[in-house]
Amino acid sequence: MAAPTPKELKKLADACRKAGIKHYKTPDFEFTLTDDAPVSAYKKAVASPRPSDEPFKTDSLSEEAMLFWSTDISNEGETL
């Protein structure tokens, strides 16, 4: 058996974890699993709170927000 692709290796590691196998060896390769599966970076990114998910603390605008509330920040009239 040739060494598995990364996708196949992930499936094999998942199957070994479910079966309680911590060390797997074939004539071509071997690996040892840790007790806990690592948390994927994707799950960490999804789990992190976004500013839009946080509740509002006040109903009024801050002083800085009021200062820039009516300003136009577009560059329509500028030429280079």
Secondary structure, DSSP 8 states (H G I E B T S, - for coil): -----HHHHHHHHHHHHHHT--EEE-SS-EEE--SS----HHHHHHHS--GGGS--S-SS--HHHHHHTT-----TT---
